Amino acid sequence: MSIAQTMQQIGTQAREAYRVLANADADRKKQALHVAAGALHARKKEILEANAKDMAAAKEKGLTGAMLDRLELTDARIDAMAEGLQAIAEFEDPVGKTLSEWQRPSGLKIAKVTVPLGVIGIIYESRPNVTADAGALCLKSGNAAILRGGSESFHSSHAIVECLHEGLRAAELPEAAIQMVPTTDREAVGEMLTMTGLIDIIVPRGGIGLTRRVAEESRIPTILHLDGNCHTYIHASADPDMAVKVVKNAKLRRTGICGATESLVVDASVADAILPRIVDALEGCEVRGDDAAQKADSRIVAASEDDWGTEYLDSIISVKTVSGLEEAITHVNIYSSHHTDAIIASDQNAADAYCRRIDSAIVMHNASTQFADGGEFGMGAEIGISTGRLHARGPVGADQLVTYKYVVRGDGTVRG
C-alpha cells in the first residue's frame, strides 16, 4: 500500500477502536496499564537492545549531545516509564465525571459530563518515553492514539508499543487503540495533518521546525507544545545560596529538556555579588551576557540580541541584567516562549506580581524550572507542555485529554 493508504487504514482502525475504548469501564483500562507496566519490566532487555540500535544510528548521523540524551534509555528510565504507567492506572478515571449540574425552571435537569476527545495523533521527535506516556494517557482517558515518533527512536518506540499492546490484549481491548506509524517517511506526517474525520486532535511535541510545520499545515485542531526558552529571574531580595542552587539545577540537571532554564535575568543591584558565584556553579557551561553581566565576571562572554530568545538545549545560558521587577517582567514576556518562567525572591509581593503578570503556561517561585513536568505535577506523565491558550495549557495529562457534553433529562418536557 502507499503511505496515504496505510495512514487511512490506521485512521479507520483507530476510529473503530475509539468507539470501544470510549465506553470501556475503568477497571479494564486500569488492568491494561498495569499489565503494560509489567511488560516494560519483563521486556527491558529487548527494549534496551532496540534502543542500542537507535543510539548507534543517531551517533552515526552526528546528533547533538542533547538529542542523544533525549533518545537514550537506561534501566532507570525504563523503570520510570513503568512507574508512570502504574501511577496513571491508579488515578481516578477522567471519563464520565460530572463537572456541574443544575435544574431549570422548565424542569430540565442539566449535567456537564466529561467524555474523551476521540482519536489523537501525536507527532514527536527523539524521546522514546513519549511513546509510553502518550499511549498510556490516551488509554486512560478513553482516546485512541496514533503515534508518529521520530525516525531516531523508531526501534525503541516499537518495542515500547508492544508492551502497551500486551496490556490491551490482557484487558480484551482493541490493539488498534494504540498504533505506531510503521514508516519514518515524512510523508506520513503530511497525511496525518489532513485526516479530518478520522483524527480529532493533533499534538506535536518537538523542536520549533516540527511545531511550526504542524501549525501551518494541519487541518485538524492542535494542542501545541512549543520550544522551551525558560527564564529564571533573580530578584534583589533573593537568598544568594538559594539562587545559586536553583539556577545550577535549572540549567544543568538535564540541558536537553524543554524545562531547562536557558535565560537568566538578574537585578543589576545584586549582579556583582551573585553572578561570579553562579558562573562558578555552572562549571562547563558557557555564559553569555550583556555589558553589565560581563563587568560582573570576566568569564562571561558577549551575548547577541538572538541569545535572549534562543532555546539552546545545551550547556549554554544567557544573562540579562535589569533595573528591577518591571524591566524583568517586560523582558521575560517579550523573549519567553511562554513555557515555564521562574522568580527567585524573598519579597512575597514581588513574587506575587511576577507570577500574576508573566504570560506563561507555568510560573514558578523559588523552584527549578526543571519541575515543569507532568510526572512532577502528580499527573503520572504528560503528552507535552501546552503553550497555547485553547483547551489545555501547561502539562497535558489524562484530565486534559477529555472534553465534555451536556446530558439533559426531562419528564416529557416540551418547550412552549
ABEGO torsion letter per residue (X at the ends): XBAAAAAAAAAAAAAAAAAAAAABBAAAAAAAAAAAAAAAAAAAAAAAAAAAAAAAAAAAAGBBAAAAAAABBBAAAAAAAAAAAAAAAABBBABGBBABBBBBAAGBBBBBBBBBAEBBBBBBBABAAAAAAAAAAAAAAGBBBBBBBBAAAAAAAAAAAAAAAAAAAAAGBBAAABBBBABABAAAAAAAAABBGABABBBBBEBAAAAAAAAAABABBBBBBBBBBBBBBBBAABBAAAAAAAAAAAAAABAABAABBABBBBBAAAAAAAAAAAAAABBGBBBBBBAAAAAABAABBBBBAAAAABBAGBBBBBBBBBAEAAAAAAAAAAABAGABBBBBBABAAAAAAAAAABBBABBBBGBBAAABBAAAAGAGBBAEBBABABGBBEBBBAAAABBBBBBBBBBGBBBX
